[in-house]
């Protein structure tokens, strides 16, 4: 068995790379705070999904080891040790570095019990007007069942004393997610002073319990198992079943209890009992639990000097403002690199299609969408305009299920035809097909991408979009939608490569063919950019290719189960990971193929779940200039000496630093400056183009 790194520990090393950004003194203060909040948000999801799943395995008695040799019990133990250290580092950074720096910059976190009279009056008014009416205390009686507390919600626990009876009792005060974490108490226009909402609630807890004294308080937070899914074989009403799953997740088994280290001992014991958390599920917090909410502070208005300079998306050179998108795509294929190049052309295409009288049909897959989605609005408008609108809404997009249920209902009420994905598979492909009548014929326009149809994340995630009206791609797009909505097979594609039927076999074939060329002494090279690399079959194929002499360069943002630098298996494999202001999300693959290179973009990572258990698409890019551009993009990541890490054989990472005499190269800045120069040059070119006035006929 070839060596494999543990998936969960590899993910934690990725989160460490994110945490490292918040440790960098040269970064602006609120950028550092943002990265800290991201690490906490990442851990929330990690515990809900990965730790939750492992705990279910352990509880079921499973003792078989995974491909990396870890049993569920051993893996949970290793995770706990790693997360305890990571959590300690997070709180040390916050207390010792970030909060003092924020105070020096006029952003002050105050103790709710030590406010000036004016600040206390402002805090009390905020509590009475906007907080107190929304809170509902829950009594904890010894003779009654413990109250059920929802996951990922801040809760203030209180000890109460009745002076007349000398009886002590305890209550919980859950704080709704709709209330922000930060309560401003500034009385000086030159500073932003605030208290945390749980501290304010604790300070004013006596308002809930007249006649009793609040003797002690603390805040805590429970994370519950989110690894609960619909049993699709038994599901008659998938939407209804999904609503039940969402409810079940809120009150599933505890997988983590975040408890303050300064919690009174009696309250700590009671909280642990109410949360049904074993000692192994308790994670001490040397500060406020739930650091993901620090994103509120990172987005604080009026403090732009504490953030990195903005990198606004640029207008792509081939997109003429005001020119119809159908004319633009009919003239040539278009490849867009987001967010350096704007996502606006994709939005415009769908919006124009919704209003265009010649458009007959729009078919689209929606996996994750923005909260206020222009795409949803355009599809609703298209249906209202009498177009045939078919939308595949993936209800099983984890943690976006509720939003997708709501979106599907909106679209259905507007007259769109809704399909809830495919039984036992997630539909993760990124594709939109528009059918338009032109000169008595039907023409198919297709958008294919690596990222979601989400205009919000399109400003934060790096992705590629491919826009074409080539007949072969239109033919395949039609086959794709017919297969997904009509339950037929994903076969007979001319260009597109779908999973789970064809993608993995093709990838294995191309890796093997590179290995064969290397054995013959011919140049052989593989470059790939993915978010995660876990599939054992692909890893074994890459090991064999490396042993044959293929030069392999992998850019893996997150999980990497391939062990690089192993002299026996992977001496010719280099793995780097880039962590920067944008989340690396694009998937791009390049196979040298004896000089006749093949280049693909894809919606899928190199994980078993993507290749075998999801409906995905890999898109060949055939236009020579586009292929060269994508190869240059891949190569650029291996030049980064500013934001890149090299993955080491033990699974840890080492930041790459500039070699003396070499210029600093930051790959994301490189792409942004390229996009900026191209947009500026094209704008100058347009300004120098003279358009004569033509007499009216």
Residue pairs with C-beta under 8 A, 6 or more apart in sequence:
1 67
2 539
2 540
2 543
2 569
3 563
3 566
3 569
4 67
4 68
4 536
4 539
4 561
4 562
4 563
5 68
5 560
5 561
5 562
5 563
5 651
6 66
6 68
6 69
6 70
6 75
6 78
6 561
6 651
7 50
7 66
7 68
7 534
7 559
7 561
8 46
8 50
8 54
8 70
8 75
8 78
8 79
9 75
9 78
9 79
9 82
9 651
10 558
10 559
10 560
10 561
10 651
11 46
11 50
11 558
11 559
12 46
12 79
12 82
12 83
12 86
13 651
13 652
13 653
14 557
14 558
14 559
14 577
15 39
15 42
15 43
15 46
15 86
16 86
16 653
17 577
17 579
17 645
17 653
18 35
18 38
18 39
18 42
18 579
19 35
19 36
19 39
19 86
19 89
19 90
19 93
20 579
20 655
21 27
21 31
21 32
21 35
21 579
22 32
22 33
22 34
22 35
22 36
22 39
22 93
22 98
23 32
23 93
24 32
27 35
27 308
28 305
28 306
28 307
28 308
29 98
29 101
29 102
29 105
29 306
30 297
30 298
30 300
30 303
30 306
30 307
31 298
31 306
31 307
31 308
31 581
32 98
33 98
33 102
33 294
33 297
33 298
34 294
34 295
34 298
36 90
36 93
36 94
36 98
36 291
36 294
37 291
37 292
37 293
37 294
37 295
37 298
38 292
38 295
39 86
39 90
39 291
40 90
40 290
40 291
40 292
40 294
41 292
41 295
43 83
43 86
44 152
44 223
44 292
45 226
45 399
47 223
47 255
47 256
48 151
48 223
48 224
48 225
48 226
48 227
48 249
48 255
48 399
49 226
49 227
49 398
50 227
51 76
51 79
51 255
51 256
52 224
52 225
52 226
52 227
52 252
52 253
52 255
53 225
53 227
54 72
54 75
54 76
54 79
55 72
55 76
55 225
55 253
55 255
56 225
56 227
57 72
58 72
58 73
58 76
62 71
62 72
63 71
63 72
63 73
64 71
65 71
65 74
66 75
67 536
67 561
68 561
70 78
76 280
80 280
83 283
84 283
87 283
87 284
87 285
88 286
90 291
91 285
91 286
91 287
91 291
92 286
94 287
94 291
94 294
95 286
95 287
99 109
102 108
102 109
102 297
103 109
105 303
105 306
106 190
106 191
106 192
107 191
107 192
107 297
107 300
107 303
108 191
108 192
108 193
108 194
109 194
109 195
109 196
110 119
110 185
110 193
110 194
110 195
111 195
111 199
112 123
112 195
112 196
112 199
112 200
112 202
112 203
113 199
113 203
115 123
115 185
115 195
116 187
118 187
119 185
119 186
119 187
119 193
120 185
122 184
122 185
122 186
122 187
123 183
123 185
123 195
123 200
123 203
124 204
126 183
126 184
126 185
126 200
127 183
127 200
127 201
127 204
127 207
130 179
131 179
131 183
131 197
131 200
131 201
132 204
132 207
134 176
134 178
134 179
135 173
135 174
135 175
135 176
135 201
135 208
136 173
136 174
137 158
137 171
137 172
137 173
137 208
137 209
138 147
138 149
138 171
138 172
138 173
138 174
139 147
139 169
139 171
140 146
140 147
140 169
140 170
140 171
140 172
140 270
140 274
141 169
146 273
146 274
147 172
147 274
148 251
149 155
149 172
149 174
149 222
149 274
149 275
150 174
150 222
150 224
150 250
150 251
151 222
151 223
151 224
151 226
151 249
151 250
151 251
151 252
152 177
152 221
152 222
152 223
152 224
152 290
153 174
153 175
153 176
153 177
153 221
153 222
154 174
154 175
154 181
154 197
154 198
154 219
154 221
154 289
154 290
155 172
155 173
155 174
155 175
155 219
155 220
155 221
155 222
156 172
156 173
156 175
156 198
156 201
156 202
156 205
156 217
156 218
156 219
157 170
157 171
157 172
157 173
157 217
157 218
157 219
157 220
157 263
157 267
157 270
157 271
158 170
158 171
158 172
158 173
158 202
158 205
158 209
158 214
158 216
158 217
159 168
159 169
159 170
159 214
159 215
159 216
159 217
159 264
159 266
159 267
160 168
160 169
160 170
160 171
160 209
160 212
160 213
160 214
160 215
161 167
161 168
161 212
161 213
161 215
162 168
162 169
162 211
162 212
163 211
163 212
163 213
164 211
168 215
170 267
170 270
171 208
171 209
172 274
173 201
173 205
173 208
175 197
175 198
175 201
179 197
180 197
180 296
181 196
181 197
181 290
181 293
181 294
181 296
182 194
182 195
182 196
182 197
182 296
182 297
183 194
183 195
183 196
183 197
183 200
184 192
184 193
184 194
185 193
185 194
185 195
186 192
186 193
186 194
187 193
192 300
192 302
192 303
196 288
198 219
198 288
199 219
202 214
202 217
202 218
202 219
205 214
205 217
206 212
206 213
206 214
216 264
216 266
216 267
217 267
218 259
218 260
218 262
218 263
218 264
218 267
218 268
218 271
219 260
219 288
219 289
220 257
220 258
220 259
220 260
220 263
220 271
220 275
220 289
221 257
221 258
221 289
221 290
222 254
222 256
222 257
222 258
222 275
222 277
223 254
223 255
223 256
223 257
223 258
224 249
224 250
224 251
224 252
224 253
224 254
224 255
225 249
225 252
225 253
225 254
225 255
226 249
226 252
226 398
226 399
228 245
228 248
228 249
228 252
229 245
229 396
230 238
230 241
230 242
230 245
230 395
230 396
231 241
232 238
232 423
232 424
233 423
233 424
235 241
238 395
238 420
239 395
239 405
239 408
239 420
242 395
242 396
242 401
242 405
243 405
245 401
246 401
246 402
253 276
254 275
254 276
254 277
254 281
255 281
256 277
256 281
256 283
257 271
257 272
257 275
257 277
257 281
257 282
257 283
258 283
258 285
258 289
258 290
259 268
259 271
259 272
259 282
259 283
259 284
259 285
259 289
260 284
260 285
260 286
260 287
260 288
260 289
261 284
261 285
261 286
263 271
272 279
272 282
275 281
308 581
311 339
311 340
311 581
311 672
313 338
313 339
313 340
313 341
313 342
313 343
313 344
313 459
313 675
314 340
314 341
314 342
314 672
314 675
314 676
314 678
314 679
315 321
315 341
315 342
315 344
315 679
315 682
315 683
316 334
316 336
316 341
316 342
316 345
316 675
316 678
316 679
317 678
317 679
317 681
317 682
318 328
318 332
318 334
319 325
319 328
319 334
319 342
319 344
319 345
320 328
320 686
324 352
325 345
325 348
325 349
325 352
325 467
326 349
326 352
326 356
326 436
326 445
328 334
328 345
329 349
329 445
329 467
329 468
329 469
330 443
330 469
333 466
333 467
333 468
333 470
333 623
333 626
334 345
334 465
334 466
334 467
334 468
335 464
335 465
335 466
335 467
335 621
335 623
335 626
335 629
335 630
336 342
336 343
336 345
336 346
336 464
336 465
336 466
336 467
337 462
337 464
337 633
337 671
337 675
338 451
338 458
338 461
338 462
338 463
338 464
338 465
339 458
339 459
339 460
339 461
339 462
339 463
339 582
340 462
340 671
340 672
340 674
340 675
341 675
343 455
343 458
343 459
343 465
345 465
345 467
346 447
346 449
346 453
346 458
346 465
346 467
347 374
347 375
347 378
347 455
349 432
349 434
349 445
349 447
349 467
350 362
350 364
350 374
350 375
350 378
350 379
350 432
350 434
351 374
351 378
351 381
353 359
353 362
353 378
353 382
353 387
353 434
353 436
353 445
354 362
354 378
354 379
354 381
354 382
354 385
354 387
355 381
355 385
356 436
358 436
358 437
358 438
359 382
359 387
359 434
359 435
359 436
359 437
360 387
360 388
360 435
360 436
360 437
360 442
361 387
361 388
361 389
361 390
361 433
361 434
361 435
362 379
362 382
362 387
362 388
362 389
362 390
362 432
362 433
362 434
362 435
363 389
363 390
363 391
363 392
363 432
363 433
363 435
363 477
363 481
364 375
364 379
364 390
364 391
364 392
364 431
364 432
364 433
364 453
365 391
365 392
365 394
365 427
365 429
365 430
365 431
365 432
365 453
365 484
366 375
366 376
366 391
366 392
366 393
366 394
366 404
366 407
366 453
367 394
367 397
367 400
367 427
367 428
367 430
367 452
367 453
368 397
368 400
368 404
368 452
368 454
368 457
369 375
369 376
369 403
369 404
369 407
369 452
369 453
369 454
370 454
370 455
370 456
370 457
371 403
371 456
373 407
373 453
373 454
373 455
374 455
375 453
375 455
376 407
376 410
376 411
379 389
379 391
379 411
379 414
379 416
380 410
380 411
380 414
380 416
382 389
382 416
383 389
383 411
383 414
383 415
383 416
384 414
384 415
388 417
389 411
389 414
389 415
389 416
389 417
390 416
390 417
390 419
390 481
390 485
391 408
391 411
391 416
391 417
391 418
391 419
392 419
392 420
392 421
392 427
392 481
392 484
392 485
393 404
393 407
393 408
393 411
393 418
393 419
393 420
393 421
394 404
394 420
394 421
394 426
394 427
394 428
395 401
395 404
395 405
395 408
395 420
395 421
396 421
396 426
397 404
397 426
408 418
408 420
411 418
412 418
419 484
419 485
421 427
421 484
421 615
422 484
422 487
422 615
424 613
425 500
425 613
425 614
425 615
426 613
426 614
426 615
427 484
427 614
427 615
428 603
428 604
428 610
428 614
428 615
428 616
429 480
429 498
429 603
429 615
429 616
429 617
430 448
430 449
430 450
430 451
430 452
430 453
430 603
430 617
431 446
431 447
431 448
431 449
431 477
431 480
431 617
432 446
432 447
432 453
433 444
433 445
433 446
433 474
433 477
433 478
433 480
433 481
434 444
434 445
434 446
435 442
435 443
435 444
435 445
436 442
436 443
436 444
436 445
437 443
443 469
443 474
444 469
444 471
444 473
444 474
444 475
444 477
444 478
445 467
445 468
445 469
445 474
446 467
446 468
446 469
446 473
446 474
446 477
447 465
447 466
447 467
448 465
448 466
448 468
448 473
448 477
448 496
448 601
448 617
448 619
449 463
449 464
449 465
449 466
449 601
449 603
450 463
450 464
450 465
450 585
450 586
450 587
450 588
450 601
450 602
450 603
451 457
451 458
451 461
451 463
451 464
451 465
451 585
451 586
452 458
460 582
460 583
461 582
461 583
461 584
461 585
462 582
462 583
462 584
462 585
462 586
462 668
462 671
463 585
463 586
464 586
464 588
464 601
464 630
466 601
466 619
466 621
470 495
472 494
472 495
473 495
473 496
475 494
476 493
476 494
476 495
476 496
477 496
479 490
479 492
479 493
480 490
480 493
480 496
480 498
480 617
482 488
483 489
483 490
483 491
483 498
484 615
489 501
490 498
490 500
490 501
490 502
490 615
491 501
493 502
495 619
495 620
495 622
496 617
496 618
496 619
496 620
497 503
497 506
497 600
497 617
497 618
497 619
497 620
498 615
498 616
498 617
498 618
499 604
499 610
499 611
499 612
499 614
499 615
499 616
499 617
499 618
500 611
500 612
500 613
500 614
500 615
500 616
503 602
503 604
503 611
503 616
503 618
504 535
504 537
504 538
504 611
504 612
506 618
507 538
507 541
507 589
507 606
507 611
508 537
508 538
508 541
510 526
510 591
510 593
510 598
511 526
511 538
511 541
511 542
511 544
511 545
511 550
511 591
512 541
512 544
512 545
513 591
513 593
514 524
514 525
514 526
514 545
514 550
514 591
514 592
514 593
515 524
515 541
515 544
515 545
515 548
515 550
516 548
517 523
517 524
517 550
517 592
517 594
518 524
518 545
518 548
518 549
518 550
519 548
519 549
522 594
523 592
523 594
523 595
524 545
524 548
524 549
524 550
524 551
524 592
525 550
525 551
525 552
525 553
525 590
525 591
525 592
526 542
526 545
526 550
526 551
526 552
526 553
526 589
526 590
526 591
526 592
527 552
527 553
527 554
527 555
527 589
527 590
527 631
527 634
527 635
528 553
528 554
528 555
528 587
528 588
528 589
528 590
528 606
528 634
529 554
529 555
529 556
529 584
529 586
529 587
529 588
529 589
529 633
529 634
529 637
530 554
530 555
530 556
530 557
530 587
530 605
530 606
531 556
531 557
531 558
531 559
531 584
531 585
531 587
531 605
532 556
532 557
532 558
532 559
532 560
532 605
532 606
532 607
533 539
533 554
533 556
533 559
533 560
533 561
533 562
533 605
533 606
533 607
534 559
534 560
534 561
534 605
534 606
534 607
534 608
535 606
535 607
535 608
535 611
536 561
536 608
538 606
538 611
539 561
539 562
542 552
542 554
542 562
542 570
542 573
543 562
543 569
543 570
543 573
545 552
545 572
546 552
546 569
546 570
546 571
546 572
546 573
547 568
547 569
547 572
549 572
550 572
551 572
552 572
552 573
552 574
553 573
553 574
553 576
553 634
553 638
554 560
554 562
554 564
554 573
554 574
554 575
554 576
555 575
555 576
555 577
555 578
555 584
555 634
555 637
555 638
556 562
556 575
556 576
556 577
556 647
557 577
557 578
557 579
557 583
557 584
557 585
558 577
559 607
560 575
560 577
560 647
560 651
562 570
562 573
562 575
563 569
563 570
563 649
563 651
564 570
564 573
564 574
564 575
564 646
564 647
564 648
564 649
565 571
565 573
565 648
565 649
566 649
574 638
574 646
575 646
575 647
576 637
576 638
576 640
576 644
576 645
576 646
576 647
576 656
577 644
577 645
577 647
577 653
578 584
578 637
578 640
578 643
578 644
578 645
578 667
578 668
579 643
579 645
580 643
580 666
580 667
580 668
581 668
582 668
586 601
587 601
587 602
587 603
587 604
587 605
588 599
588 600
588 601
588 602
588 630
588 633
588 634
589 599
589 600
589 601
589 602
589 618
590 597
590 598
590 599
590 600
590 630
590 631
590 634
591 597
591 598
597 627
597 631
598 620
599 620
599 621
599 626
599 627
599 630
599 631
600 618
600 619
600 620
600 621
601 618
601 619
601 621
601 630
602 616
602 617
602 618
602 619
603 616
603 617
603 618
604 610
604 611
604 614
604 616
604 617
604 618
610 616
621 627
621 630
633 671
636 667
636 670
636 671
637 644
637 667
638 644
639 665
639 667
640 656
640 665
640 666
640 667
641 656
641 657
641 658
641 659
641 662
641 664
641 665
642 658
642 664
642 665
642 666
642 667
642 669
643 666
643 667
643 668
644 655
644 656
644 667
645 653
645 654
645 655
645 656
646 653
646 654
646 656
647 653
648 654
658 664
658 665
